[in-house]
Amino acid sequence: MSITLTEKAANHVKKFLASRGKGAGLRLGVKTSGCSGMAYVLEFADKIDAEDQVFEDHGVKVVIDSKSLLYLDGTELDFVKEGLNEGFQFNNPNVKDACGCGESFNV
């Protein structure tokens, strides 16, 4: 089981953690939401719980709970810029379908 970051995504996270001044890494998860069933949750991890799984890539720790890992195993997190828009992109091999707006997915 693994979660990976591209170098662009890792650099972006490192920059945010440095400007924030604290944080153990990036917490990644899923929640029930949207028209397709699941939505990604992305936030700073200030602490790592005993039940959390931790993956490190390009010097950034990615923290994920065991339930979310079932849906996110093999996911690569990228940071992309397209014109004036920029943001994280989830390359999740488990996704079977996504809604038209891109806010939710199902596996």
C-alpha positions, 0 to 999 in steps of 0.5 A: 500500500502506498501514497505518493507525491510528485515533486511539484506537490511536495514542494508546494506542501513544504512551502505551506508548512514552512509559512504555517510554522508547524505541522507534521505533514499532510493529512489525506482522507475521504468523506461521503459527499457529492453526487458520486459518493466520496470526496477527498479531504486534504488538510495539515496534520499537526499530530500523527495518531497511532492508528494512522498510516504514514508515507513519506515522499520527497521529504513530506509525510503523508498521513492517512487513516486506515479506512481512507487508505482502502479507497486511496491506495496507489494514489499520486498527489500532484500540483498542477497549474492550468492558466489562472487555476492551480491546485492539487490533482489526485491520480487515484487508480481506484476511481471507477467513476467521477461526477461531472464537476470533479468534486466527488468519485466512487470506487 
